[in-house]
Amino acid sequence: MKHPNPAIVAQAAVRRLPRWALLLLCLSYVCAGFFGRDAWRSTDITALGFMGALANGTSSWWAPSLAGWSPEHPAVLPYWLGAWAIQLAPAAWPADLVARIPFGFLLGMAMLASWYGTYYLARNPAAQPVAFAFGGEAKPTDYARAMADGGVLAFIACLGLAQLSHETTPALTQLGFSALLFYGIAALPYRTVGPHLATFMGLLGLALSGAPTMAMLYLVGGLLVHWLDLDNGRTSDNPRSARNKDLCALLAYALLAGAAAYALDLWRWKVEIPPFTWQTVDGFAQLLIWFTWPAWPLALWTLWRWRSQIWGKRLYRHVAWPLWFAALTVVATPLGSNSDRTLLLALPALAALAAFALPTLKRQVAALIDWFTLLFFSGCGFIIWVVWIAMQTGVPSQPAANVTRLAPGFEASFSPLAFGIAILATWAWAWLVKWRVGRHRAAIWKSLVLPAGGAALCWLLLMTLWMPLLNYAQSYRNLVQQALPLVGTHGCAETGSLQTEHLSAFQWYSSVRLVAANGESQCEWQLSEPGADLEVSPSVDTTRWTPHTLLRHPVDPKVAVWLLRRR
């Protein structure tokens, strides 16, 4: 029985995207942002503080803490990964850089899992293109590979991926393991060991990264899809029996992951119903539009063109599984305190849905995407270059004045390495644009080449040309080092009411020895969070401590720490 299928694809349209080009694009995107910078405020530096506490032995591995503070969002695996990296690396290596290494691998794993997840979804018989009367339709494997290329390009092109995927936070760990779970369910009918291992690791990783509820809800959809997808491409003699074994295995994985989360006290009710106001709705809509661009319009187009396989009498894995994954994440996004970090988990599924729009795009729509992408990213790249030139030379004067006003005290520096990488990235973008405007209409993934290349270009330019400026604005290094001339290079200070991000910053970027405020310390100085209007906090015992200096962040004066001196 044939099913309505909008995909009409010839063999010429599934030409391979050169592996070297795809690998270079992924590698450059992953590496940019992990090197050459401090930990940024405030989640990035906070997570680094918990990792350092574990690596130094001042915190329990089963309940990470930093000077008595617990993580805002309970998780253990992200801090374990960073702490293990710090312990295994040579002592001469910068610890904040070392802690980012496993997170770089997590982002690479998310890209790889997105590629294979889309590949196996496209292998589904219902997802294959229509057979031509005289042959010439795309071969199943070639078609699935081309769709997977489109899926990973759509993943890289999402604007919201850039910064959050380069931070050492639980959000990136959740992204990596959610992508692994996405691949596991997608490939379950086609492989045995790999998908089962990926599903188990995905569930366990999500649970230990602070998202056990999302892991179980994802699995509920996976169980339903695997149970109801009758035409799933299985080649075994008894597909029903094999499917039942898969379902039992998935339930066992869920029990193990749930038990691990329960043993580590990671089950927390974190749902916060937002007020239903225009401001809330408008903010969520803007987040959804820009964070997931350009995947969301393509995903909506997929749902429309493949609607007969969504609302029909049967369920098909290639649409149902990414739809459940993305819809569940979008619904959960406004119900938490970190909306953007929750929405990050939807990107692998949205990218897969976007890939299934490629066989059905009309030429006018593809041209519209190309022109918008070309103008948008070329304009962004031009602005980045102009501002960098202004920082180096003072010309044009207006951008230079804006930098001086927004980042007072910043002094630009020239890096031949960063400049060389930026030149190469710009040249690659120019070559890509020239290639795209040429006669290359056959490749099915062509409409996502410019969005992915443009996103990678702008991220590379920001992480090379603008890195000193961004580091100056986002790092706490300048704030904490203001205390060194007063406290002394190896002096001590009580932590007082210092919170986690500032505790971590003083631990990593100053040589001040921090001591808990327990009434027995003989330190001459105390560090304390300010109260309202940056006044001394009412919790400070003014009979023992007198205000000395307010340490301010050079870019954001509202970010400050009081340095108090013993009376």
C-alpha positions as CSV (number, residue, x, y, z in Angstrom):
1,M,0.0,0.0,0.0
2,K,1.4,3.4,-1.0
3,H,1.1,6.4,1.3
4,P,0.8,10.0,0.2
5,N,4.3,11.4,0.0
6,P,5.2,14.9,-1.1
7,A,8.9,14.0,-1.6
8,I,9.8,13.8,-5.3
9,V,13.5,13.6,-5.5
10,A,15.8,12.5,-8.3
11,Q,19.1,10.8,-7.8
12,A,20.9,13.9,-9.1
13,A,19.5,15.9,-6.1
14,V,21.1,13.7,-3.4
15,R,24.7,14.4,-4.3
16,R,26.9,14.3,-1.2
17,L,28.0,17.3,0.6
18,P,31.8,16.9,0.7
19,R,32.8,15.3,4.0
20,W,35.8,17.6,4.4
21,A,33.7,20.7,4.1
22,L,31.1,19.4,6.6
23,L,33.7,18.3,9.1
24,L,35.6,21.6,8.7
25,L,32.4,23.6,9.3
26,C,31.5,21.5,12.4
27,L,35.0,21.7,13.8
28,S,35.4,25.4,13.3
29,Y,32.0,26.0,14.9
30,V,32.8,23.8,17.9
31,C,36.3,25.2,18.6
32,A,35.3,28.9,18.3
33,G,34.3,30.1,21.7
34,F,36.0,27.4,23.8
35,F,39.5,28.9,23.6
36,G,41.1,32.2,24.4
37,R,38.6,33.5,26.9
38,D,37.8,33.5,30.6
39,A,34.6,32.0,32.1
40,W,31.8,34.4,31.4
41,R,29.1,35.6,33.8
42,S,27.2,34.3,35.5
43,T,26.2,30.7,34.8
44,D,29.5,29.9,33.1
45,I,31.7,31.0,35.9
46,T,29.3,29.6,38.5
47,A,29.5,26.1,37.0
48,L,33.3,26.4,36.9
49,G,33.3,27.1,40.6
50,F,31.5,23.8,41.4
51,M,33.9,21.9,39.1
52,G,36.9,23.4,40.9
53,A,35.4,22.5,44.3
54,L,35.0,18.9,43.3
55,A,38.5,18.8,41.7
56,N,40.1,20.3,44.9
57,G,38.3,17.9,47.2
58,T,36.3,20.7,49.0
59,S,32.9,19.3,47.9
60,S,31.1,16.0,48.0
61,W,30.9,14.3,44.6
62,W,27.4,13.2,45.2
63,A,26.1,16.7,46.2
64,P,28.3,19.4,44.6
65,S,28.6,22.6,46.6
66,L,30.7,25.7,46.7
67,A,31.4,27.2,50.1
68,G,28.1,26.0,51.4
69,W,26.1,27.0,48.3
70,S,24.3,24.4,46.2
71,P,23.7,24.7,42.4
72,E,20.6,26.6,41.5
73,H,19.5,23.8,39.2
74,P,20.4,20.4,40.7
75,A,22.8,18.3,38.5
76,V,25.9,16.3,39.0
77,L,27.2,15.1,35.6
78,P,28.3,18.5,34.2
79,Y,30.4,19.2,37.3
80,W,31.8,15.7,37.3
81,L,33.0,16.1,33.7
82,G,34.7,19.4,34.3
83,A,36.3,18.2,37.6
84,W,37.6,15.0,36.0
85,A,39.1,17.0,33.1
86,I,40.9,19.3,35.7
87,Q,42.2,16.4,37.6
88,L,43.5,14.5,34.5
89,A,45.1,17.5,32.8
90,P,48.7,18.6,33.5
91,A,48.8,21.2,36.3
92,A,50.4,23.8,34.0
93,W,47.3,23.9,31.7
94,P,44.8,26.6,32.5
95,A,42.0,24.9,34.5
96,D,39.2,27.0,33.1
97,L,40.3,25.9,29.6
98,V,40.7,22.3,30.6
99,A,37.2,22.2,32.0
100,R,35.7,23.2,28.7
101,I,37.3,20.3,26.8
102,P,34.6,17.7,27.6
103,F,31.9,20.2,26.8
104,G,33.4,20.7,23.3
105,F,33.1,16.9,22.8
106,L,29.5,17.2,24.0
107,L,28.7,19.7,21.3
108,G,30.4,17.6,18.7
109,M,28.4,14.6,20.0
110,A,25.1,16.6,19.6
111,M,26.0,17.4,15.9
112,L,26.9,13.7,15.2
113,A,23.7,12.5,16.9
114,S,21.6,15.0,15.0
115,W,23.2,13.8,11.7
116,Y,22.5,10.1,12.5
117,G,19.1,10.8,13.9
118,T,18.0,12.5,10.8
119,Y,19.6,9.8,8.6
120,Y,17.7,7.0,10.2
121,L,14.4,8.9,10.2
122,A,14.9,9.4,6.4
123,R,15.5,5.7,6.1
124,N,11.9,5.0,7.1
125,P,10.0,3.6,4.2
126,A,7.3,6.2,4.5
127,A,9.9,9.0,4.3
128,Q,11.5,7.8,1.1
129,P,10.8,9.7,-2.1
130,V,8.1,8.7,-4.6
131,A,9.3,6.0,-7.1
132,F,9.4,7.2,-10.7
133,A,7.6,5.3,-13.4
134,F,10.9,4.7,-15.4
135,G,13.4,4.8,-12.5
136,G,15.8,7.6,-11.6
137,E,14.4,8.4,-8.1
138,A,16.9,8.9,-5.3
139,K,18.4,5.7,-3.8
140,P,17.3,5.2,-0.1
141,T,20.8,5.4,1.4
142,D,21.9,8.4,-0.7
143,Y,18.6,10.2,0.0
144,A,18.9,9.6,3.8
145,R,22.5,10.8,3.7
146,A,21.6,14.0,1.9
147,M,18.7,14.6,4.4
148,A,21.1,14.1,7.3
149,D,23.5,16.7,5.8
150,G,20.6,19.1,5.6
151,G,19.7,18.3,9.2
152,V,23.1,19.1,10.7
153,L,23.3,22.3,8.6
154,A,19.9,23.4,10.0
155,F,21.2,22.6,13.5
156,I,24.3,24.7,13.1
157,A,22.3,27.5,11.5
158,C,20.0,28.0,14.6
159,L,20.9,31.4,16.0
160,G,20.3,30.4,19.6
161,L,22.8,27.6,19.5
162,A,26.0,29.8,19.4
163,Q,26.6,31.1,22.9
164,L,24.8,28.5,25.0
165,S,26.5,25.6,23.3
166,H,29.9,27.0,24.2
167,E,29.4,27.4,28.0
168,T,30.4,24.9,30.6
169,T,26.9,24.6,32.0
170,P,24.3,21.8,32.5
171,A,22.4,23.2,29.5
172,L,25.1,21.9,27.1
173,T,25.2,18.6,28.8
174,Q,21.5,18.3,28.5
175,L,21.7,19.2,24.8
176,G,24.3,16.5,24.1
177,F,22.4,13.7,25.8
178,S,19.0,14.8,24.5
179,A,20.5,14.6,21.0
180,L,21.8,11.1,21.9
181,L,18.3,10.1,23.0
182,F,16.9,11.5,19.8
183,Y,19.2,9.4,17.7
184,G,18.6,6.3,19.8
185,I,14.8,6.2,19.2
186,A,15.2,7.2,15.5
187,A,17.6,4.4,14.8
188,L,16.0,1.7,16.9
189,P,14.4,-0.3,14.0
190,Y,17.7,-0.4,12.1
191,R,20.4,-1.2,14.6
192,T,20.6,-3.2,17.9
193,V,23.5,-2.2,20.1
194,G,24.1,1.4,19.0
195,P,20.5,2.7,19.5
196,H,20.0,0.9,22.7
197,L,23.3,2.2,24.2
198,A,22.5,5.7,22.9
199,T,19.0,5.6,24.4
200,F,20.3,4.4,27.8
201,M,23.1,6.9,27.9
202,G,20.8,9.7,26.8
203,L,18.2,9.0,29.5
204,L,20.9,8.6,32.2
205,G,22.8,11.7,31.0
206,L,19.7,13.8,31.0
207,A,18.7,12.6,34.5
208,L,22.2,13.3,35.9
209,S,22.3,16.7,34.2
210,G,19.2,17.9,36.1
211,A,16.5,17.1,33.6
212,P,15.0,13.7,34.7
213,T,11.4,14.8,34.1
214,M,12.2,15.8,30.5
215,A,14.0,12.5,30.0
216,M,11.0,10.5,31.0
217,L,8.6,12.7,29.0
218,Y,10.7,12.3,25.9
219,L,10.7,8.5,26.5
220,V,6.9,8.4,26.7
221,G,6.8,9.8,23.2
222,G,9.5,7.4,22.1
223,L,7.6,4.4,23.5
224,L,4.4,5.4,21.7
225,V,6.2,6.1,18.4
226,H,8.0,2.8,18.5
227,W,4.9,0.9,19.4
228,L,2.6,2.5,16.8
229,D,5.0,2.8,13.9
230,L,4.1,-0.5,12.1
231,D,5.9,0.3,8.9
232,N,9.3,0.8,10.6
233,G,11.6,-0.8,8.2
234,R,12.5,-3.8,10.4
235,T,14.1,-6.7,8.5
236,S,13.8,-9.4,11.2
237,D,11.6,-12.4,10.8
238,N,9.4,-11.4,13.7
239,P,9.3,-7.6,13.9
240,R,6.5,-7.5,16.5
241,S,8.5,-9.6,18.9
242,A,11.6,-7.5,18.3
243,R,9.6,-4.4,18.9
244,N,8.2,-5.7,22.2
245,K,11.7,-6.5,23.4
246,D,12.8,-3.0,22.5
247,L,9.9,-1.6,24.5
248,C,10.8,-3.7,27.6
249,A,14.4,-2.5,27.3
250,L,13.4,1.1,27.1
251,L,11.3,0.8,30.2
252,A,14.3,-0.8,32.0
253,Y,16.5,2.1,30.9
254,A,13.9,4.5,32.3
255,L,13.8,2.7,35.6
256,L,17.6,2.8,36.0
257,A,17.9,6.5,35.0
258,G,15.0,7.4,37.3
259,A,16.5,5.5,40.2
260,A,19.9,7.2,39.7
261,A,18.2,10.6,39.7
262,Y,16.2,9.7,42.9
263,A,19.3,8.4,44.7
264,L,21.1,11.7,44.0
265,D,18.0,13.8,44.9
266,L,17.7,15.3,41.4
267,W,13.9,15.0,41.1
268,R,12.7,18.5,41.7
269,W,9.5,20.3,40.8
270,K,10.7,23.3,38.8
271,V,7.5,24.3,37.0
272,E,6.7,28.0,37.2
273,I,3.4,29.1,35.5
274,P,4.1,32.5,34.0
275,P,1.5,35.2,34.1
276,F,-0.6,35.3,31.0
277,T,0.1,38.9,29.9
278,W,1.0,40.4,26.5
279,Q,4.5,41.0,27.7
280,T,5.0,37.4,28.5
281,V,3.5,36.2,25.3
282,D,5.5,38.7,23.2
283,G,8.7,37.7,25.0
284,F,8.2,34.0,24.4
285,A,7.3,34.6,20.7
286,Q,10.4,36.6,20.1
287,L,12.5,34.0,21.9
288,L,11.0,31.2,19.8
289,I,11.4,33.1,16.5
290,W,15.0,34.2,16.8
291,F,16.4,31.4,18.9
292,T,15.3,28.7,16.5
293,W,15.7,30.6,13.2
294,P,15.8,29.3,10.5
295,A,14.7,25.9,11.6
296,W,11.2,26.8,12.7
297,P,9.7,28.1,9.4
298,L,11.1,25.0,7.6
299,A,9.7,22.8,10.4
300,L,6.3,24.3,10.0
301,W,6.5,23.8,6.2
302,T,7.3,20.2,6.8
303,L,4.3,19.7,9.0
304,W,2.1,21.2,6.3
305,R,3.5,19.3,3.4
306,W,3.7,16.0,5.3
307,R,0.3,16.5,7.1
308,S,-1.2,13.4,5.6
309,Q,1.3,11.4,7.5
310,I,0.5,13.3,10.8
311,W,-3.2,13.3,10.9
312,G,-3.8,10.1,9.0
313,K,-4.8,6.7,10.4
314,R,-1.3,5.6,11.0
315,L,1.7,7.0,12.7
316,Y,5.1,7.5,11.0
317,R,8.3,7.8,12.9
318,H,10.1,10.3,10.7
319,V,7.5,13.0,11.5
320,A,6.0,11.9,14.8
321,W,9.2,11.4,16.8
322,P,10.8,14.9,16.0
323,L,7.4,16.5,16.4
324,W,6.9,15.1,19.9
325,F,10.4,16.0,20.9
326,A,10.2,19.6,19.6
327,A,6.6,20.2,20.8
328,L,7.3,18.9,24.3
329,T,10.3,21.1,24.6
330,V,8.5,24.2,23.3
331,V,5.7,23.7,25.8
332,A,8.1,23.2,28.7
333,T,10.1,26.3,27.7
334,P,7.9,29.1,29.3
335,L,7.3,26.9,32.4
336,G,10.9,27.2,33.7
337,S,13.2,29.9,34.9
338,N,15.7,29.4,32.1
339,S,13.6,29.5,29.0
340,D,16.4,29.8,26.4
341,R,18.4,26.9,28.0
342,T,15.3,24.7,27.9
343,L,14.5,25.6,24.3
344,L,18.1,24.6,23.4
345,L,17.0,20.9,23.7
346,A,14.5,21.3,20.9
347,L,17.1,22.2,18.2
348,P,18.1,18.6,17.1
349,A,14.4,17.7,16.5
350,L,13.6,21.0,14.9
351,A,16.7,20.6,12.6
352,A,15.4,17.1,11.6
353,L,11.9,18.5,10.8
354,A,13.6,21.3,8.8
355,A,15.5,18.8,6.8
356,F,12.2,17.1,5.7
357,A,11.1,20.4,4.2
358,L,14.0,20.3,1.7
359,P,12.5,17.8,-0.8
360,T,9.3,19.9,-1.0
361,L,10.6,23.5,-1.1
362,K,9.6,25.5,-4.2
363,R,12.3,27.4,-6.0
364,Q,10.9,30.8,-5.0
365,V,10.9,29.8,-1.3
366,A,14.5,28.5,-1.6
367,A,15.5,31.8,-3.3
368,L,13.9,33.8,-0.6
369,I,15.8,31.9,2.1
370,D,19.1,32.4,0.2
371,W,18.7,36.2,-0.3
372,F,17.6,36.9,3.2
373,T,20.5,34.8,4.6
374,L,23.0,36.4,2.2
375,L,21.9,40.0,3.2
376,F,21.5,39.2,7.0
377,F,24.9,37.4,7.6
378,S,26.8,39.6,5.1
379,G,25.5,42.6,6.9
380,C,26.4,41.2,10.4
381,G,29.9,40.2,9.2
382,F,30.4,43.7,7.7
383,I,29.4,45.4,11.0
384,I,31.7,43.1,13.0
385,W,34.6,44.1,10.7
386,V,33.8,47.8,10.8
387,V,33.6,47.9,14.6
388,W,36.9,45.9,14.9
389,I,38.6,48.4,12.5
390,A,37.2,51.3,14.6
391,M,38.6,49.6,17.8
392,Q,42.1,49.3,16.2
393,T,42.3,52.7,14.4
394,G,39.6,55.0,15.8
395,V,38.0,55.2,12.3
396,P,35.1,55.3,11.8
397,S,34.8,57.5,14.8
398,Q,31.2,56.7,15.8
399,P,31.7,52.9,16.4
400,A,34.9,53.7,18.3
401,A,33.0,56.2,20.5
402,N,30.3,53.6,21.1
403,V,32.9,51.0,22.2
404,T,34.4,53.6,24.6
405,R,31.0,54.4,26.0
406,L,29.9,50.9,26.5
407,A,33.2,49.4,27.7
408,P,35.0,52.2,29.5
409,G,38.7,51.4,30.1
410,F,38.9,48.8,27.4
411,E,42.1,48.9,25.4
412,A,42.1,47.1,22.0
413,S,44.9,44.7,21.1
414,F,45.9,43.1,17.8
415,S,46.2,39.3,17.5
416,P,47.8,38.1,14.2
417,L,46.3,34.6,14.8
418,A,42.8,35.9,15.4
419,F,43.1,38.3,12.4
420,G,44.3,35.4,10.2
421,I,41.4,33.2,11.2
422,A,38.9,36.0,10.6
423,I,40.3,36.6,7.1
424,L,40.1,32.9,6.2
425,A,36.5,32.7,7.5
426,T,35.5,35.8,5.5
427,W,37.2,34.4,2.4
428,A,35.3,31.1,2.9
429,W,32.0,33.0,3.1
430,A,32.7,34.8,-0.1
431,W,33.6,31.6,-1.8
432,L,30.4,29.9,-0.5
433,V,28.2,32.8,-1.8
434,K,29.9,32.5,-5.2
435,W,29.2,28.8,-5.2
436,R,25.6,29.2,-4.2
437,V,24.8,31.7,-6.8
438,G,26.2,29.4,-9.4
439,R,24.4,26.6,-11.2
440,H,24.0,24.1,-8.3
441,R,20.3,23.6,-8.2
442,A,20.5,19.8,-7.9
443,A,21.7,19.4,-4.3
444,I,18.8,19.0,-2.0
445,W,20.7,20.5,1.0
446,K,21.7,23.7,-0.9
447,S,19.1,25.9,0.8
448,L,20.7,25.4,4.2
449,V,24.3,25.9,3.1
450,L,24.2,29.7,3.4
451,P,22.3,29.8,6.8
452,A,24.8,27.4,8.3
453,G,27.8,29.0,6.8
454,G,26.6,32.5,7.8
455,A,26.0,31.5,11.4
456,A,29.5,29.9,11.6
457,L,31.1,33.0,9.9
458,C,29.5,35.5,12.4
459,W,30.3,33.3,15.4
460,L,34.0,32.9,14.2
461,L,34.3,36.6,13.7
462,L,32.9,37.4,17.1
463,M,35.2,34.8,18.8
464,T,38.3,36.2,17.0
465,L,37.9,39.9,16.2
466,W,35.7,40.8,19.2
467,M,37.0,38.3,21.7
468,P,39.1,40.8,23.7
469,L,36.1,43.2,23.9
470,L,33.6,40.4,24.8
471,N,36.0,39.0,27.4
472,Y,36.4,42.4,29.0
473,A,32.6,42.8,29.2
474,Q,31.7,39.3,30.3
475,S,34.5,38.2,32.5
476,Y,34.8,38.9,36.3
477,R,38.6,39.1,36.1
478,N,38.8,42.9,36.1
479,L,36.4,43.1,39.1
480,V,38.2,40.6,41.3
481,Q,41.7,41.9,40.5
482,Q,40.8,45.3,41.9
483,A,41.1,43.7,45.3
484,L,44.7,42.6,44.9
485,P,46.5,45.9,45.6
486,L,44.5,46.2,48.8
487,V,44.3,42.7,50.2
488,G,47.7,41.7,48.9
489,T,48.8,39.0,46.4
490,H,48.5,36.2,49.0
491,G,46.2,37.9,51.6
492,C,43.1,36.4,52.9
493,A,39.5,37.6,53.0
494,E,36.3,36.2,54.6
495,T,33.6,35.4,52.1
496,G,30.8,36.9,54.0
497,S,27.6,36.8,51.9
498,L,29.5,36.4,48.7
499,Q,27.4,34.4,46.2
500,T,28.4,31.6,43.9
501,E,29.5,33.5,40.8
502,H,31.6,35.9,42.7
503,L,33.0,33.2,44.9
504,S,34.1,31.3,41.8
505,A,35.5,34.4,40.2
506,F,37.7,35.2,43.2
507,Q,38.9,31.5,43.4
508,W,39.9,31.3,39.7
509,Y,41.0,34.8,38.8
510,S,42.7,36.1,41.9
511,S,45.2,34.9,44.4
512,V,43.2,36.0,47.4
513,R,42.8,33.2,49.9
514,L,39.0,32.9,50.7
515,V,38.0,31.9,54.2
516,A,34.5,31.1,55.4
517,A,33.0,33.7,57.8
518,N,32.7,31.6,60.9
519,G,33.7,34.1,63.6
520,E,37.2,32.5,64.1
521,S,39.0,34.0,61.1
522,Q,41.7,36.5,61.6
523,C,41.5,37.9,58.1
524,E,41.7,41.7,57.9
525,W,39.3,41.8,54.9
526,Q,35.8,40.6,54.1
527,L,34.0,40.3,50.7
528,S,30.3,40.9,50.7
529,E,27.4,41.2,48.3
530,P,25.9,44.8,48.2
531,G,22.4,45.5,49.4
532,A,19.8,47.8,47.8
533,D,21.3,50.7,45.8
534,L,24.7,49.1,46.2
535,E,24.8,50.0,49.8
536,V,26.4,47.8,52.4
537,S,24.2,44.8,53.1
538,P,22.2,44.9,56.4
539,S,23.6,41.5,57.2
540,V,27.1,42.9,57.7
541,D,28.1,43.3,61.3
542,T,29.2,47.0,61.2
543,T,30.6,46.7,64.7
544,R,33.4,44.5,63.3
545,W,33.6,45.6,59.7
546,T,33.8,49.0,58.1
547,P,33.2,49.6,54.3
548,H,36.4,50.2,52.5
549,T,36.0,49.9,48.7
550,L,33.2,49.0,46.3
551,L,34.6,46.8,43.6
552,R,32.7,47.4,40.4
553,H,32.5,45.6,37.1
554,P,34.0,47.9,34.4
555,V,31.1,47.5,32.0
556,D,28.1,46.9,34.3
557,P,28.3,49.1,37.4
558,K,25.4,47.2,39.0
559,V,27.6,44.2,39.3
560,A,29.7,44.9,42.4
561,V,31.3,43.5,45.6
562,W,32.0,45.3,48.8
563,L,35.5,45.0,50.3
564,L,35.2,45.5,54.0
565,R,38.0,46.0,56.5
566,R,38.1,44.8,60.1
567,R,37.8,47.5,62.7
